[in-house]
Amino acid sequence: MKDKIAFALAACGTGVFFLGACGLSGEGQAGFVLAVKIALIGLAIAGSGVILGKPTNKKSVAP
């Protein structure tokens, strides 16, 4: 179940990033700043999905 949530977060974050990246050629500085903020939020969401889905290998630690 954790893998599905991680995949969904990564996919949604990537989608939000691409929506923000589409607006980078927007008119004026305000549109550009908004597009950059949306892209950064998308990258943060995708990153949290990758971190959540990262496997933990606790058995490989030698004493």
C-alpha positions in Angstrom: 0.0 0.0 0.0 2.9 2.3 0.8 4.3 1.8 -2.7 1.0 2.8 -4.3 0.9 6.0 -2.2 4.5 6.8 -3.1 3.8 6.2 -6.8 0.7 8.4 -6.7 2.6 11.2 -4.9 5.5 11.0 -7.4 3.1 11.0 -10.4 1.0 13.9 -9.1 4.1 15.9 -8.3 5.5 15.3 -11.7 2.2 16.4 -13.3 2.1 19.6 -11.2 5.7 20.3 -12.1 5.0 20.0 -15.8 1.9 22.3 -15.5 4.1 24.8 -13.8 6.9 24.4 -16.4 4.3 25.1 -19.2 3.8 28.5 -17.7 7.4 29.5 -17.7 7.1 31.4 -20.9 4.2 33.4 -19.5 3.6 37.1 -20.0 5.2 39.3 -17.4 7.2 38.7 -14.3 4.3 37.8 -12.1 3.3 34.9 -14.4 6.9 33.7 -14.4 7.2 33.8 -10.6 3.9 31.9 -10.2 5.0 29.3 -12.7 8.3 28.8 -10.9 6.5 28.5 -7.5 4.1 25.9 -9.0 7.0 23.9 -10.5 8.9 24.0 -7.1 5.8 22.7 -5.3 5.4 19.9 -7.8 9.1 18.9 -7.3 8.5 18.9 -3.6 5.5 16.6 -3.9 7.4 14.3 -6.3 10.4 14.2 -4.0 8.2 13.3 -1.0 6.8 10.4 -3.0 10.3 9.2 -3.9 11.4 9.4 -0.3 8.3 7.6 0.9 8.8 4.8 -1.6 12.5 4.4 -0.9 13.1 0.9 0.4 14.7 0.5 3.8 17.1 -2.3 4.2 17.6 -2.7 7.9 19.0 -6.2 7.7 22.1 -5.2 5.8 23.6 -3.3 8.7 26.4 -5.2 10.2 26.9 -5.1 14.0 
